[in-house]
Amino acid sequence: MQILFYILKRILQTIPLLILVSIISFFIIRLSPVDPLAELKLNPSISKETLKAEQQRLGLDKPLPIQYLLWAKSFVKGDLGVTTTGEKVSVKLAERIPNTLLLTIIVIFLTWSVGVPLGILAAIKWKTPFDRILTVLTSIGMAIPSFFFAILMLIFAVKSGWFPVGGLTSYNYDDMNFIQKFFDIAHHLFLPVTVLFTLSLAGLQRQMRANLLDVLDSDYVKFARAKGLSENKVIFKHALRNAVNPMITLLGFEFSSLLSGAALTEFVFQYPGLGRLILEAVLKSDINLVMASLMIGAVMLVVGNLIADILLILTDPRIRAKA
Amino acid sequence: MKRILYIILSIIFLTICLKACIKRDIPPKERLNNRILKTDVTFKFPQESRNVVLGGVDYLQSQAPVGKFGGEMVVSTIGEGPKTFNPFTSKDAVSSSMSGLMFDSLFTISPNDGKVIPKLAKSYETKDGKKYIVHLRQGIKWSDGKPITADDVVFTWNKIILAGLGNTSTRDAVVIDGKLPKVTKIDNYTVKFEILKPFSPFIRLISVQIAPKHIFEPVTKQGARAFDMFYSTNTKPDNFVTSGAFRLKEYKAAQRVVFERNSDYYMLNKKNQKLPYLDKIIYLIVGDLNNEILKFEGHEIDVISLRGSNVAPYKIKEADSDYKIYNLGADTGTMFVAINLNPRRNSENKFYVDPKKQYWFSDKDFRTAIDYALDRKNMVQNIANGLAKPLFTAESLNSIFLNTKIKGHERNLKKAKEVLINAGFKYGNNKKLYDKFGNRVEFDLYTNAGNTEREAIGVMVKQDLEDLGMRVNFKPVEFNTLVNKMTTTFDWDMIIMGLTGSPLEPHDGLNVWHSKGSLHLFNQRTEDDKKDDRFTFEKRLDEIFESAALQTTFASRKKLYDEYQQIVYDEKPFIYLYSPVRMVAVRKKFRNIYPSQLLGITYNIEEIYKDKY
């Protein structure tokens, strides 16, 4: 009951936040000197009447605050509007979101199931050669910029011919049976997943290692050891439960990056996800599309944090008492 | 001691590595590109397709060599793919070309000389250039089996194009003196188009695609919004009723568009087998140029346009590769420096252009000096890697109306300086240029930031003009800001710009050259500018553009358009720089490839077939 009340309070708190985010992003996009009609204006075969009709259709002839209110009104009603080319924003997003989720969920699943155990292992084997080698490897992982790594991987795909150059499915995908389809997608996903996995693994592993090391150094762990508890019990029962809190917060952020976190890699690999769509929308000042994606990002962040906080309440009695 | 040994060893290792990277056998790029350009561009075409009647059906018989059926061609499109498959609402090149594959137009263009030749229609006749009788093919069908008749043509014109639905550019172009053409049905397979006075671009304008009446009619009744959404990219492939050689099979957003063969198409080969040869055409949607190149190297696509620095490495590898590079000659794109001749004031009574600068810019000698100071050869060599041709005319080099008498000139700094001095300009100390009132000649040169080619041109133009003693502030600005300057605020001195024209129809440049045009950049007027303050050469340009469209013979039009190019060359409101040369690489397994300077490579997609290689 208490938790339900807490969730409700948090949801109410997010409403002014979302309004603020929407106002700021709307005006920043609109005040930037990007004109969705610039290319039409430079086309010798476009008449003035056509330009005026386009301006009316996109609502560019009205003052900015009115434009914002019109957008907000339809957004609240659940209508995300149409893009500058007249397609429905909701349809465009729905085409891309599953692809992005497919990629990010695989990556998050892999990094957490590998990164956390590796972090624990490194902390336990602190200052052994194993830990040191892992440190070097993860430093390399953290040091390579994602787009650069992605480009290297693409060149590798071209030169070796072992992997397709970007994309998600082969052009004859529709003629395949289920098993072939599965392998086709896996074949395409391998490189982008490798890039994202290597990069986020490093951070996660370092974080887990640092947390656990911190805790292992504390008095109650020393006490538990002095008490004669087995090393396993000390680590998994006492140390780990206390070291896991920052990781839960991190998980909340991971949730928010489900849709936006892979944008750069998506772009390099020509992955048919949200990243490419939104980049183009920003460049063309396609306001409805940009606003929809920004609002989704904001909502995801808020929800991610909410989930993390709830998880924290569940795992940590100290926070439960405060809440 | 040990350390020194290590250092020496690592230096030796490094030199060996670096040595391995040096390739000696590759000739310098420029020389190679010059050689590529010199390989003579000869275009050969099979005879034109003929109309034949078989079993009461008017077929179009291709005269290209008979090929093999089957196989697929994978091509690419850069960007985010099509926005719609409706040919009447499409506003971008990608959507238009894809809907063009699905819906055939009445006429098409001969790849050889740009003549109007039959496609969906069988023929046309006109006597006075005012009345056009179009004969349709008998017995050909929409993809749902309904016949294609005069009703479809009349409906498309009266209820879609002339009614102003969708993209209105065709409608805007056929308005003559404020009157729309009349389209009427004569019988089931004959349509009459009528206009008030002869208008020579008209036959090209009525070549547009035709919609199936039984499918589009209910939609046109629901209004413009419904029409804009109709046949969008979300429509199920089976729902399209089309007339083209290929029909849509699959559209995957940001991935690909797959077209499959229309098995009941009206084109035949010489053995009277139904074309097209290919089973499928696949467009891969790639985000940028680099990815396209990678996909070509990875053998995922079969055709690629090569630009500038990419050509040389491909040419080197061509001999032992599975592709062939075609030189399509100069592009339709033109690159120019525009000079702002605007003498008017804005609504706040301020001059658009500083009067001191106006005095220079409006001086023909000043513009001539700039023209002579520009080093086009240098730009071609260094910016376009030698893969371009210097340009001096307003029409592009592949235009059928090109004025071949304009030969251009080399860079001549001495002559440029003489012209300036004769016009009253003076050189002070340090070879700086002053006008006769003692003002230092200094102005701004804009272009759009992010376009590396134009930025590079800007740097060269700046250097060339500073050799004349002028001071040039080169300012690349954001594209939209630049467009705003050109179309609304007019507060610019010089701009490096490019516009694409049509190699077939100079009248498309009306908006640029007519003094009332919306892109009359060098002396742009607003709607409120009623006073007639045209320069003498502007008046003549207006006359030429107004009368040339009314001429019915090619020769009489050519004479007028030659004069307009001469005027632009003499008066130099735009100083043209160069035209890039187009190169396309196609896998050798494809046959019946007849590259055309006007239409590119895959315009005859019905005739192209895949051979074993």
Contacts between the chains, C-beta under 8 A, distances in Angstrom:
chain1	res1	chain2	res2	distance
A	33	B	478	5.6
A	33	B	480	5.1
A	33	B	481	4.9
A	33	B	484	7.3
A	34	B	478	7.6
A	34	B	480	5.3
A	35	B	480	4.2
A	35	B	483	6.8
A	35	B	484	7.0
A	38	B	479	6.0
A	38	B	480	4.4
A	38	B	483	4.4
A	38	B	484	7.8
A	40	B	91	7.7
A	41	B	483	5.3
A	41	B	487	5.1
A	42	B	483	5.7
A	42	B	486	7.6
A	42	B	487	7.8
A	42	B	499	7.3
A	42	B	519	7.1
A	44	B	499	6.3
A	44	B	501	7.4
A	44	B	508	6.2
A	44	B	509	6.3
A	44	B	510	7.6
A	44	B	511	4.4
A	44	B	512	5.5
A	44	B	517	7.9
A	44	B	519	5.3
A	45	B	169	5.2
A	45	B	172	7.6
A	45	B	173	7.0
A	45	B	508	6.1
A	45	B	511	7.3
A	46	B	169	6.4
A	46	B	172	8.0
A	46	B	518	7.8
A	47	B	168	7.2
A	47	B	169	7.4
A	47	B	172	4.1
A	47	B	518	7.3
A	48	B	518	5.6
A	49	B	168	7.3
A	49	B	172	7.1
A	50	B	168	5.2
A	50	B	169	6.9
A	50	B	172	6.7
A	53	B	168	7.6
A	85	B	83	4.0
A	85	B	84	7.3
A	85	B	91	7.3
A	85	B	92	7.7
A	86	B	83	7.5
A	86	B	84	7.5
A	86	B	89	7.5
A	86	B	228	4.9
A	86	B	229	6.7
A	86	B	232	7.7
A	87	B	83	6.5
A	87	B	84	7.9
A	87	B	232	6.3
A	87	B	233	7.0
A	87	B	234	7.6
A	88	B	234	7.9
A	91	B	234	5.8
A	92	B	253	7.4
A	95	B	253	4.1
A	95	B	254	7.7
A	96	B	253	6.7
A	96	B	254	7.0
A	154	B	291	8.0
A	154	B	294	6.0
A	155	B	294	7.7
A	157	B	294	7.9
A	157	B	298	6.8
A	158	B	294	5.1
A	158	B	297	5.1
A	158	B	298	4.8
A	161	B	298	6.8
A	161	B	299	7.8
A	164	B	298	7.3
A	164	B	300	6.9
A	165	B	291	7.1
A	165	B	294	4.7
A	165	B	295	5.0
A	165	B	298	4.3
A	165	B	300	5.9
A	166	B	286	7.7
A	166	B	291	6.1
A	166	B	294	7.5
A	166	B	295	7.5
A	167	B	255	6.1
A	167	B	284	7.4
A	168	B	255	6.2
A	169	B	252	7.1
A	169	B	255	6.5
A	171	B	74	6.5
A	171	B	256	5.5
A	171	B	258	6.4
A	171	B	282	4.6
A	171	B	284	7.0
A	174	B	249	8.0
A	174	B	250	5.8
A	174	B	258	7.8
A	267	B	287	6.5
A	270	B	254	7.9
A	270	B	286	5.8
A	270	B	287	5.0
A	270	B	291	5.2
A	272	B	252	7.1
A	272	B	253	6.2
A	272	B	254	3.6
A	272	B	255	4.8
A	273	B	254	7.9
A	276	B	80	7.1
A	276	B	254	5.9
A	276	B	287	5.7
A	277	B	80	7.2
A	277	B	254	7.0
A	280	B	79	7.6
A	280	B	80	5.2
